């Protein structure tokens, strides 16, 4: 098939890699504009752009695809480029721009989206993190026929994946990226052989995965220890879960933590209070028990196991 690809981060790069490896013709790639990155804030191309350029594929980076938007010249240039390549299909994965109707209607087979959830649960920007935070037992990939709504299109193919009790967002992201790459190839092959059955999303069970915000980083110890563990896992690596510890001016990033079963030791203590410090962990009181911090990082410092962290910190 002749496929235009639209995507930006590593999640999308794996899908583009799979499409190219399978031998499909990709005449054009769309991705987000280069962003400042690293300590020097050097403009850095997205993973998708880097992969496309390595294969000699032309890349467009419009700030908008709306012909009546803030960047109409860029949108019209993208429209002309898409018309010129006459795609059979457009594959979209974590692109970052809303596709207007003219884009959705342009390819012969429309636009397919690789979405990292079991729709209609967790429509929106951060489905991987929100699934972990909510304590879901499973997630997956939905290949969806895109429409103008927010992840509301008909489902073409669904593949499920269990969420392990210790899985972080980073680990689940990598697993879903691989699953997404496999699923989109399966969907493309099925379309080439006569199509897939499009199923409308159920009206029940709709949830929205709100975009991650740094304001969510501080752990709220009025929650249960299990809830806090899920937040630590969900926000690893970004935006990161943080705590304030006695004697330290800046918040400390928590990379891993566990809930202790000995809830009775926290009786009569205030949520957020440091209960014990040892090479095994920093124990903090929660709404219903104890959260043990296992891996920490001071502001400007390195990520450390708690045994190393506590050597330079004596709060009690």
C-alpha positions in Angstrom: 0.0 0.0 0.0 0.9 3.6 -0.5 0.8 5.0 3.1 1.3 8.5 4.5 2.5 8.3 8.1 1.8 10.9 10.8 3.4 10.5 14.2 5.9 12.1 16.5 7.4 10.1 19.5 9.1 6.8 19.9 5.7 5.0 20.2 5.0 6.1 16.6 8.6 5.4 15.3 8.2 1.7 16.0 5.0 1.7 13.9 6.7 3.5 11.0 9.7 1.1 11.3 7.3 -1.9 11.0 5.5 -0.4 8.0 8.7 0.3 6.1 10.2 -3.2 7.0 7.0 -4.8 5.7 7.7 -3.2 2.3 4.9 -0.6 2.1 5.5 2.5 0.1 5.7 5.6 2.4 6.0 8.6 0.2 5.5 11.2 2.9 5.7 11.6 6.7 4.1 14.2 8.9 5.4 15.0 12.3 5.6 17.8 14.9 8.0 20.7 14.5 11.5 20.2 16.1 11.5 20.9 19.8 14.2 22.2 22.2 15.7 19.3 24.1 18.5 18.6 26.6 20.5 21.0 28.8 21.4 23.2 25.8 17.8 23.3 24.6 19.0 22.4 21.1 16.3 22.0 18.5 15.8 18.2 18.1 13.9 16.3 15.4 11.3 13.8 16.6 12.1 10.1 16.5 9.7 9.7 13.6 11.4 12.5 11.6 14.8 10.9 12.3 13.6 7.5 11.0 12.0 9.1 7.9 15.1 11.1 7.0 17.2 8.0 7.4 15.1 6.4 4.7 15.1 9.4 2.5 11.4 10.1 3.0 10.2 13.7 2.6 8.9 15.1 6.0 6.4 17.9 6.6 6.1 19.6 10.0 3.1 21.9 9.8 2.0 23.6 13.0 -1.6 23.1 12.0 -3.6 21.3 9.3 -6.6 23.6 9.5 -7.0 25.6 6.3 -8.7 28.4 8.3 -6.3 28.2 11.3 -3.3 30.1 12.5 -0.9 28.6 9.9 -3.0 28.4 6.7 0.0 28.5 4.3 1.5 25.5 6.1 -1.9 23.7 6.0 -2.3 24.4 2.2 1.2 23.2 1.5 0.4 19.9 3.4 -2.8 19.6 1.5 -1.0 19.9 -1.9 1.7 17.4 -0.8 -0.9 14.9 0.3 -2.8 15.3 -2.9 0.4 14.9 -4.9 1.3 11.5 -3.4 -2.3 10.1 -3.7 -2.1 7.8 -0.6 -4.2 4.7 -0.3 -4.1 5.1 3.5 -2.9 7.4 6.3 -1.6 5.8 9.5 -1.6 8.1 12.6 0.1 7.3 15.9 0.6 9.9 18.6 0.9 12.7 16.1 -0.2 15.6 18.2 -2.4 17.5 15.7 -6.1 17.2 15.1 -6.9 16.0 11.6 -9.6 18.1 9.9 -12.2 16.6 7.7 -10.3 17.2 4.5 -7.4 15.1 5.7 -9.7 12.3 6.9 -11.4 12.1 3.5 -8.3 12.3 1.3 -6.8 8.8 1.4 -8.7 6.1 -0.4 -9.1 4.0 2.8 -9.2 7.0 5.2 -7.0 7.4 8.2 -6.3 4.7 10.8 -5.2 5.6 14.3 -3.1 3.4 16.6 -4.5 4.1 20.1 -2.9 2.8 23.3 -6.1 1.7 25.1 -9.1 -0.6 24.9 -11.5 2.0 23.6 -13.9 3.5 24.6 -11.9 3.4 27.9 -9.2 6.1 28.0 -9.8 8.2 25.0 -7.4 11.1 25.0 -3.8 12.1 25.5 -2.4 9.9 28.3 -4.1 6.4 28.1 -1.1 4.5 29.3 -0.5 6.5 32.5 -4.2 6.7 33.3 -4.8 3.0 33.0 -2.0 2.3 35.5 -3.1 5.1 37.9 -6.7 3.7 37.9 -5.5 0.2 38.7 -6.7 -1.4 35.4 -5.8 -5.1 35.0 -5.6 -4.9 31.2 -5.0 -2.4 28.5 -4.2 -2.8 24.8 -4.2 -1.4 21.3 -7.2 -0.3 19.3 -6.8 0.3 15.6 -9.5 2.9 14.9 -11.0 4.4 11.7 -10.6 8.1 12.5 -13.4 10.6 12.5 -13.5 14.3 13.7 -14.2 13.3 17.3 -11.6 12.7 20.0 -10.8 9.0 19.6 -14.5 8.3 18.8 -14.1 6.4 15.5 -15.2 2.9 14.7 -12.9 0.1 16.0 -11.3 -2.1 13.3 -9.0 -4.3 15.4 -8.4 -4.7 19.2 -5.5 -6.4 20.9 -5.4 -6.8 24.7 -2.4 -6.7 27.1 -2.3 -7.4 30.8 -0.8 -4.8 33.1 1.6 -6.2 35.6 1.5 -5.2 39.2 4.9 -3.6 38.9 4.7 -2.2 35.4 5.7 1.4 35.0 4.4 3.7 32.3 7.8 3.4 30.6 7.6 -0.4 30.5 4.0 -0.5 29.4 4.7 2.1 26.7 7.4 -0.1 25.2 5.2 -3.2 25.3 2.2 -1.3 23.7 4.5 0.3 21.1 5.5 -3.2 19.9 1.9 -4.4 20.0 0.8 -1.4 18.1 3.4 -1.9 15.4 2.2 -5.5 15.0 -1.5 -4.6 15.1 -1.2 -1.9 12.4 0.5 -4.3 10.0 -2.3 -6.8 10.6 -4.9 -4.2 9.9 -3.2 -3.0 6.7 -3.0 -6.5 5.4 -6.7 -7.1 6.2 -7.6 -3.9 4.3 -5.6 -5.0 1.4 -7.4 -8.3 1.3 -10.9 -6.9 1.4 -11.3 -4.9 4.6 -12.0 -5.1 8.2 -15.3 -5.0 10.0 -15.8 -1.6 11.6 -17.6 -1.7 14.9 -18.9 1.4 16.6 -17.5 2.1 20.0 -19.9 1.1 22.9 -21.7 4.0 24.5 -21.0 2.6 27.9 -17.6 2.7 29.6 -16.3 5.9 28.1 -13.5 7.5 30.1 -11.0 10.3 29.2 -7.3 10.2 29.8 -6.4 13.8 30.7 -3.1 15.2 29.6 -0.3 14.8 32.2 0.4 17.9 34.2 3.4 18.7 36.4 0.9 19.8 39.1 0.1 16.2 39.6 3.6 15.2 40.6 3.4 15.8 44.4 2.1 12.7 46.1 -1.1 13.2 48.2 -0.7 11.2 51.4 -4.4 11.5 52.1 -4.7 8.7 49.5 -4.1 5.0 50.2 -0.6 3.5 49.9 -1.8 1.4 47.0 -3.1 4.4 45.2 0.2 6.2 45.7 2.2 3.2 44.4 0.1 3.3 41.2 0.8 7.0 40.8 4.5 6.4 41.2 4.4 3.8 38.5 2.1 5.8 36.2 4.2 8.9 36.4 7.5 7.1 35.7 9.3 8.7 34.0 7.2 11.8 33.4 5.9 14.0 35.0 7.5 12.1 37.9 6.0 11.6 41.4 7.6 13.8 44.1 7.6 14.0 47.9 8.9 16.6 50.3 11.3 15.2 52.9 12.5 16.8 56.1 15.8 18.7 55.8 15.6 19.0 52.0 14.5 22.3 50.4 13.4 20.8 47.1 11.0 18.0 46.3 12.5 14.6 45.8 11.5 12.4 42.8 10.2 8.9 43.6 11.1 6.3 41.0 9.7 3.3 42.8 7.8 2.5 46.0 5.8 -0.3 47.6 2.8 -0.4 49.9 3.6 -2.2 53.2 1.0 -4.5 54.8 1.8 -3.4 58.4 -0.8 -0.7 58.5 -1.0 -0.8 62.3 2.4 0.9 62.7 0.9 4.1 61.2 -2.0 4.3 63.6 -2.2 7.8 65.2 0.3 9.3 62.8 -0.3 12.1 60.3 -0.4 11.3 56.6 2.9 12.4 55.0 4.9 11.9 58.2 8.2 10.0 57.9 7.8 6.9 60.0 11.2 5.2 59.6 14.4 5.5 57.6 16.7 2.7 56.8 18.7 1.1 54.0 15.5 -0.8 53.2 13.4 2.2 52.5 11.9 5.5 53.6 8.5 4.7 55.2 5.8 7.4 55.1 2.3 7.4 56.6 -0.6 7.3 54.2 -4.4 7.4 54.6 -4.5 3.7 55.3 -1.0 2.4 55.9 2.6 2.9 54.9 4.3 3.8 51.6 7.9 2.6 51.4 10.1 4.7 49.0 12.7 2.5 47.3 14.4 4.6 44.6 14.8 8.4 44.9 16.4 11.3 43.2 17.3 14.7 44.7 16.8 17.8 42.6 19.9 18.1 40.4 21.2 14.7 41.6 21.3 11.2 40.3 18.6 8.5 40.6 19.6 6.3 43.6 18.5 3.2 45.4 17.3 4.2 48.9 20.3 2.5 50.6 22.6 5.1 48.9 20.1 8.0 49.2 19.8 7.8 53.0 23.6 7.9 53.5 23.6 11.6 52.8 20.3 12.4 54.5 19.6 12.1 58.2 16.1 13.5 59.0 15.3 11.7 62.2 
